[in-house]
Amino acid sequence: MFDRIRSAALFGIHQATIALGISLFPVAVFARNRLGVNVPVGRLVETTGEVYERTDE
């Protein structure tokens, strides 16, 4: 039962990071073009995706 709760929570966190990445896309483009700074949201999404995939195993 706790595995299902953990899996659901990790899935929710992963989906939230995807939504965050989509909503921050204009900010990331501005930061890269104007300021020369990379926003590492993609790495955050990949990490949460890997953690979620490991819970299914």
C-alpha positions as a Markdown table, in Angstrom:
| # | Residue | x | y | z |
|---|---|---|---|---|
| 1 | Met | 0.0 | 0.0 | 0.0 |
| 2 | Phe | 2.8 | 2.4 | 0.9 |
| 3 | Asp | 4.5 | 1.6 | -2.4 |
| 4 | Arg | 1.4 | 2.8 | -4.3 |
| 5 | Ile | 1.3 | 6.0 | -2.3 |
| 6 | Arg | 5.1 | 6.6 | -2.9 |
| 7 | Ser | 4.7 | 5.8 | -6.6 |
| 8 | Ala | 1.7 | 8.2 | -6.9 |
| 9 | Ala | 3.6 | 11.0 | -5.0 |
| 10 | Leu | 6.6 | 10.6 | -7.2 |
| 11 | Phe | 4.5 | 10.6 | -10.3 |
| 12 | Gly | 2.8 | 13.9 | -9.1 |
| 13 | Ile | 6.2 | 15.4 | -8.4 |
| 14 | His | 7.4 | 14.4 | -11.8 |
| 15 | Gln | 4.3 | 15.9 | -13.5 |
| 16 | Ala | 4.7 | 19.1 | -11.4 |
| 17 | Thr | 8.3 | 19.5 | -12.6 |
| 18 | Ile | 7.2 | 19.0 | -16.2 |
| 19 | Ala | 4.6 | 21.8 | -15.7 |
| 20 | Leu | 7.2 | 24.0 | -14.1 |
| 21 | Gly | 9.5 | 23.4 | -17.0 |
| 22 | Ile | 6.8 | 24.3 | -19.5 |
| 23 | Ser | 5.8 | 27.4 | -17.6 |
| 24 | Leu | 9.4 | 28.6 | -17.2 |
| 25 | Phe | 10.3 | 28.1 | -20.8 |
| 26 | Pro | 10.0 | 31.8 | -21.8 |
| 27 | Val | 12.1 | 32.7 | -18.8 |
| 28 | Ala | 14.7 | 30.2 | -19.8 |
| 29 | Val | 14.9 | 31.5 | -23.3 |
| 30 | Phe | 15.2 | 35.1 | -22.1 |
| 31 | Ala | 17.9 | 34.1 | -19.6 |
| 32 | Arg | 19.9 | 32.3 | -22.2 |
| 33 | Asn | 19.6 | 35.0 | -24.9 |
| 34 | Arg | 19.9 | 38.1 | -22.8 |
| 35 | Leu | 21.9 | 37.1 | -19.8 |
| 36 | Gly | 23.8 | 34.0 | -21.0 |
| 37 | Val | 22.6 | 31.9 | -18.2 |
| 38 | Asn | 21.2 | 28.4 | -18.5 |
| 39 | Val | 18.2 | 27.4 | -16.4 |
| 40 | Pro | 18.7 | 23.6 | -15.5 |
| 41 | Val | 15.0 | 22.7 | -15.5 |
| 42 | Gly | 15.6 | 19.9 | -18.0 |
| 43 | Arg | 18.0 | 18.1 | -15.6 |
| 44 | Leu | 15.4 | 18.4 | -12.8 |
| 45 | Val | 12.7 | 16.8 | -15.1 |
| 46 | Glu | 15.1 | 14.0 | -16.1 |
| 47 | Thr | 16.1 | 13.2 | -12.5 |
| 48 | Thr | 12.5 | 13.0 | -11.3 |
| 49 | Gly | 11.6 | 10.8 | -14.3 |
| 50 | Glu | 14.5 | 8.4 | -13.5 |
| 51 | Val | 13.4 | 8.2 | -9.8 |
| 52 | Tyr | 9.8 | 7.5 | -10.8 |
| 53 | Glu | 10.9 | 4.8 | -13.3 |
| 54 | Arg | 13.0 | 3.1 | -10.6 |
| 55 | Thr | 9.9 | 2.9 | -8.3 |
| 56 | Asp | 8.1 | 0.7 | -10.9 |
| 57 | Glu | 10.8 | -1.9 | -10.8 |
